[in-house]
């Protein structure tokens, strides 16, 4: 219907009541079809939660990866986060109030609680606020302040520093060698992540190596 109106020479505006249109919404399908039919499309810049949050996060802004919303199921979320765990760019996510606590918990499981991060709430609105210095701090705040967790959230997470850091293999080995004889690899990796602060990928790979010895 909109394309038909454009073909009749009419002007059409695509607007949004929640930030810049097409950022994490389905509007790009319309723009894609309009471009394929060679209609002229002009942007009118407005507030974008991802960029606004990034600008005040204190986390690197020179390179970033915008992911938007993670999948809804736990398994799909964990798989998606695992793919992103070693990216060096700053990571940007959107999240809803109903999923925030579970999503932060899964981020800790994959990325580690010490990963620098900030949650930006209700940007440009009356109850605008910023939470945490890392994922563990954010998790504690969300769990202990359920009444304050309302609205819309943007999560900014620092990129992986694994290649820049000297991984203390002896520390990881010491922890895993104590845990693996007593429990499954999955449980041992989880505990080692919490204690050491290293990513799940690094610890899991080493746990498999040690288990096979």
ZIZIHU-V729323 format. One line per field, one symbol per residue. ss: DSSP state (a for helix, b for strand, c for the rest). phi: phi as a letter, one per 20 degrees, with the letter a starting at -180 (. if undefined). psi: psi as a letter, one per 40 degrees, with the letter a starting at -180 (. if undefined). A space follows every 10 residues. Layout:
ss: ???
phi: ???
psi: ???
This chain:
ss: caaaaaaccc cccccccccc cccccccaaa aaaaaacccc ccccccccaa aaaaaacccc cccbbbbbcc cccaaaaaaa aaaacccccb bbbbbbccca aaaaaaaaaa accccbbbbb bcccccccbb bccbaaaaaa aaaacaaacc cbbbbbbccc ccccccccaa aaaaaaaaac ccccaaaaaa aaaaaaccca aaaaaaaaaa acc
phi: .ffffffene ecddccebnf gnembeffff fgffffemff ccedgbfcgf fffgfdfmdg dfcbcedmef geefffffff fffegefeff dccdbeffdg fffffffffe enfefgabdd dlgmdgdgbc dndbffffgf fffecffeec odcdddcfff dgfeeeffff ffffffffeg fdbfggffff ffgffenfff gfffgfffff fef
psi: ddddddeeei hhhhiiegah iehfiedddd ddddddefih hhihiahhdd dddddedeih edhihhdbhi ididdddddd dddedeheih hhiiiidded dddddddddd didehhiihh hfheidfhih hididddddd dddefddegi aiihhhhiih edddihhgdd dddddddddd eeiidddddd ddddddeiid dddddddddd de.
